[in-house]
Amino acid sequence: MQKIIPHLWFDKEAKEAAEFYTEIFEDSEVTDVTTLHDTPSGDCEVVSFNLLGCPFMAISAGPLFTPNPSISFFINFDPSRDPDAAKKIDKVWEKLAIYGTTLMPLDQYPFSQRYGWIQDRYGISWQLTLTATPDRPLCRALCSSARTAARPRTLLRITHPSSKIRNRV
């Protein structure tokens, strides 16, 4: 049994999002839908589902919290295991991109022959990649590229006069 199960918070779209994701990814299905009554958020729909064989949960519990790109789901499409991996990454990207926001275009990068980072219509962030090249560690390359993509145009730095931290960004 998987010890950590991602649990996604939605305003009202938990079931809709789970159905959307299970249509996109192979080996995926909605396994349960339950309504919790009289919670602090009112009646809440809780959805259990599997994506690519991994368990997930989602809840429709109001607008108290929203997802953001600081947490994303990383999916590797491995051409050594699936000859159609390149076609599949494009197909998944196209579906996630409908009403979504591209954070890094699906393209070739120094760390991957095909990589993209996208926030879907429900606010969930996905990173899709073909297997990384062995000559450059994926994590270091991704972190460097993500910092560049997310770098603000203007940086306002405020340091308290008594702080020991100076001029770090």
VEXMAR-675183 format. One record per residue (C-alpha): y, z, x. Coordinates in nm, 3 decimals. Each point is the difference from the previous one (the first is absolute). Layout:
BEGIN
   north      up    east
       Y       Z       X
...
This chain:
BEGIN
   north      up    east
   0.000   0.000   0.000
   0.346  -0.089   0.125
   0.192   0.321   0.072
   0.351  -0.138  -0.044
   0.076  -0.202  -0.312
   0.343  -0.162  -0.033
   0.170   0.112  -0.321
   0.291  -0.220  -0.109
   0.281   0.119  -0.227
   0.151  -0.244  -0.249
   0.256   0.040  -0.275
  -0.206  -0.170  -0.276
  -0.196  -0.271   0.182
  -0.311   0.170   0.148
  -0.255  -0.188  -0.211
   0.189  -0.330   0.026
   0.027   0.035   0.380
  -0.368   0.096   0.039
  -0.104  -0.304  -0.205
   0.230  -0.221   0.209
  -0.148   0.127   0.328
  -0.360  -0.028  -0.117
   0.062  -0.364  -0.093
   0.137  -0.076   0.348
  -0.254   0.170   0.226
  -0.375  -0.062   0.022
  -0.245   0.282  -0.065
   0.253   0.172  -0.227
  -0.008   0.146  -0.350
   0.164   0.250  -0.233
  -0.253   0.281  -0.041
   0.172   0.243  -0.237
   0.312   0.049  -0.211
   0.082   0.349  -0.129
   0.301   0.142  -0.179
   0.118   0.348   0.096
   0.189   0.166  -0.285
   0.289   0.245   0.011
   0.076  -0.020   0.372
   0.351   0.073   0.133
   0.052  -0.379  -0.015
  -0.140  -0.024  -0.353
  -0.317  -0.197  -0.063
  -0.114  -0.173   0.322
  -0.248  -0.279   0.048
  -0.224   0.046   0.305
  -0.188  -0.303   0.130
  -0.287  -0.001   0.248
  -0.082  -0.328   0.171
  -0.159  -0.149   0.309
   0.167  -0.251   0.231
  -0.219  -0.175   0.254
  -0.257   0.272  -0.064
   0.245   0.288   0.066
   0.088   0.250  -0.274
   0.360   0.031  -0.123
   0.172   0.190  -0.277
   0.327  -0.066  -0.180
   0.205   0.191  -0.253
   0.270  -0.099  -0.247
   0.207   0.317   0.012
   0.361  -0.106  -0.035
   0.282  -0.102   0.234
   0.003   0.317   0.211
  -0.136  -0.175   0.312
   0.001  -0.358   0.123
  -0.200  -0.166   0.278
   0.170  -0.132   0.312
  -0.107  -0.210   0.301
  -0.038   0.300   0.233
  -0.360   0.018  -0.125
  -0.199  -0.318  -0.033
  -0.357  -0.119  -0.034
  -0.118  -0.200   0.300
  -0.264  -0.264  -0.070
  -0.172  -0.193   0.276
  -0.145  -0.341  -0.078
  -0.258  -0.056   0.273
  -0.087  -0.364   0.075
  -0.298   0.110   0.212
  -0.157   0.151  -0.314
   0.136  -0.238  -0.264
   0.060  -0.367   0.078
   0.239  -0.017  -0.299
   0.217   0.290   0.123
   0.305  -0.221   0.064
  -0.017  -0.145  -0.352
  -0.051   0.343  -0.153
   0.300   0.157   0.173
   0.221  -0.282  -0.134
  -0.141   0.042  -0.354
   0.053   0.378  -0.002
   0.351  -0.042   0.143
   0.096  -0.251  -0.271
  -0.106   0.239  -0.275
   0.170   0.306   0.152
   0.317  -0.204   0.053
   0.050  -0.070  -0.373
   0.307   0.213  -0.079
  -0.053   0.177   0.334
   0.223   0.040   0.305
  -0.093  -0.141   0.339
   0.061   0.252   0.277
  -0.144  -0.221   0.277
  -0.103  -0.357  -0.091
  -0.365  -0.102   0.020
   0.016  -0.177   0.333
  -0.119  -0.003   0.359
   0.108   0.293   0.217
  -0.086   0.105   0.358
  -0.250   0.255  -0.136
  -0.165  -0.219  -0.266
  -0.050  -0.366  -0.070
   0.080   0.082  -0.365
   0.176   0.316  -0.121
   0.232   0.096  -0.283
   0.150   0.314  -0.151
   0.092  -0.002  -0.368
   0.106   0.239  -0.273
  -0.156  -0.107  -0.330
   0.153   0.001  -0.349
  -0.106   0.365  -0.046
   0.162   0.116   0.324
  -0.325   0.039   0.196
   0.015  -0.127   0.357
  -0.279  -0.211   0.153
  -0.055  -0.124   0.355
  -0.238  -0.293   0.027
  -0.131  -0.133   0.330
  -0.266  -0.217   0.153
  -0.184   0.183   0.277
   0.234   0.097   0.283
  -0.010  -0.175   0.334
  -0.182   0.214   0.259
   0.273  -0.031   0.264
   0.260   0.215  -0.177
  -0.059   0.328  -0.183
   0.069  -0.057  -0.369
   0.165   0.333  -0.072
   0.260  -0.029   0.279
   0.082  -0.359  -0.097
   0.025   0.080  -0.371
   0.220   0.303   0.057
   0.234  -0.204   0.218
   0.022  -0.280  -0.257
   0.044   0.240  -0.292
   0.284   0.180   0.178
   0.172  -0.333   0.053
  -0.050  -0.105  -0.364
   0.124   0.332  -0.137
   0.291   0.049   0.240
   0.319   0.064  -0.193
   0.302  -0.218   0.066
   0.226   0.300   0.049
  -0.107   0.327   0.154
   0.187   0.316  -0.078
  -0.096   0.279   0.235
   0.116   0.352  -0.068
  -0.081   0.273   0.250
   0.081   0.361  -0.065
   0.218   0.140   0.284
  -0.256   0.270   0.082
  -0.298  -0.237  -0.003
  -0.203  -0.044   0.318
  -0.096  -0.349  -0.115
   0.246  -0.254   0.134
   0.034  -0.369  -0.080
  -0.357  -0.065  -0.104
  -0.082  -0.270  -0.247
